[in-house]
Each structure stands twice: as structure tokens, then as C-alpha cells.
Amino acid sequence: MKRMVLTLCACLWVNGVSAQTSLLPTLQSVRPRFPTPMSPAQLGEFLNTVAWQHRADGWGLLRKDGGNNCPSPATVLVSCDFLVHAPTATGFDVLIASETEAVPTWAGPFPIEPARFVAPTDPLTVSQPAIPPAAVTQLDRVEEKLDAVSVSLEAHRAESRKVRNQVIAFLTNWQNVAKIGSGLLAGWVMRK
């Protein structure tokens, strides 16, 4: 009897896992939104985005405190290439060469400890990290310098227009003087 119960449980567990829908199409459709290669934060964001789309089915990330890990948008360190299905306590390797090409794949299932499940967060409401004050101060200084250069450039342009107008006026006056001079010269030559 005990053997029959264990066999039934194993069959139900295998059927639950084998009936698990592959997220490969979602992985492939979301992947082009991210650069190649991805930074660890981008890998965490990528996995979170895929898990978020399937959160109603129990998908999430795998907490990974040590080794090669990536920050998730929930500020928890997670595996950089693994998604977890909480209802079956299994996970799937979903990226080949996550540090370089990060090609979507679907390998598994692998048993996981349920306590390592990390629920995905809404990618649209995750707050971006604040810009450090030193960077803001540096950006402010750059903007001030650009403003000063812009003002200086406009002053040079105004001065150039002024000089150009003076040159045009000077040449126009010389043309008039030349006309008058040539008329006087012609009249003087005629008298002689």
C-alpha cells in the first residue's frame, strides 16, 4: 500500500512538472528589449519581466546569496539565468551564456528549495536607483559651463553681426565715394 501511494505521488508530481508550460516563447520575445551583453542588473530585470508576465501561474526568481548572482528589481540577489515555478518547487535554466550572449533556452526541471522562491515585481513600478548627490553636483557644474559657453557664443555672434554690418556700411560708403570721385575726375578731365 505504501509503495502504491508513493508511486501515485511520484506520478502526480511528474505529470505536474511535465505539464508545465515552457516560457521559452516569452523569453525569446522579451530578450530583444535588452542589450548584448547584459549587466547583472539588466539580467535581473530581464528575468523579473518574464516571471512577472507569468506570475499568475506561480513563476518567480531563484534567490542566490552567493556565487554568481544578479540584483533583482526587488533588491534581492537572484540567479542570473534561472526561473522558478513555485507550485511544483522546480526551476529551469533559461539562459545560455548569461554573461555574454544570454541566449534564451528552456532546460529542466530541477528541484529547488521553496524558501528560495522570489516573487517578481511589476517592472513598470520598480523605482530606479537614485542618482548619487556627487553625480548630480557634477552634472550641475557641466550644465553651468554649457550655459556659460552658450551665452559667450551668443555674444560672439552678436559682435560678429555688428562688425559685418559695419563692414557693409563701410563698403557701401566707399562705393558712393568712388562714384562721386569718378564723376569729379571725369569732370576735371573734360575741362582740360
Residue, then its C-alpha position, 0 to 999 in steps of 0.5 A: m500500500k505504501r509503495m502504491v501511494l508513493t508511486l501515485c505521488a511520484c506520478l502526480w508530481v511528474n505529470g505536474v512538472s511535465a505539464q508545465t508550460s515552457l516560457l521559452p516563447t516569452l523569453q525569446s520575445v522579451r530578450p530583444r528589449f535588452p542589450t548584448p551583453m547584459s549587466p547583472a542588473q539588466l539580467g535581473e530585470f530581464l528575468n523579473t519581466v518574464a516571471w512577472q508576465h507569468r506570475a499568475d501561474g506561480w513563476g518567480l526568481l531563484r534567490k542566490d546569496g552567493g556565487n554568481n548572482c544578479p540584483s533583482p528589481a526587488t533588491v534581492l540577489v537572484s540567479c542570473d539565468f534561472l526561473v522558478h515555478a513555485p507550485t511544483a518547487t522546480g526551476f529551469d535554466v533559461l539562459i545560455a551564456s548569461e554573461t555574454e550572449a544570454v541566449p534564451t533556452w528552456a532546460g529542466p526541471f530541477p528541484i529547488e528549495p521553496a524558501r528560495f522562491v522570489a516573487p517578481t515585481d511589476p517592472l513598470t513600478v520598480s523605482q530606479p536607483a537614485i542618482p548619487p548627490a556627487a553625480v548630480t553636483q557634477l552634472d550641475r557644474v557641466e550644465e553651468k559651463l554649457d550655459a556659460v559657453s552658450v551665452s559667450l557664443e551668443a555674444h560672439r555672434a552678436e559682435s560678429r553681426k555688428v562688425r559685418n554690418q559695419v563692414i557693409a556700411f563701410l563698403t557701401n560708403w566707399q562705393n558712393v565715394a568712388k562714384i562721386g570721385s569718378g564723376l569729379l575726375a571725369g569732370w576735371v578731365m573734360r575741362k582740360 
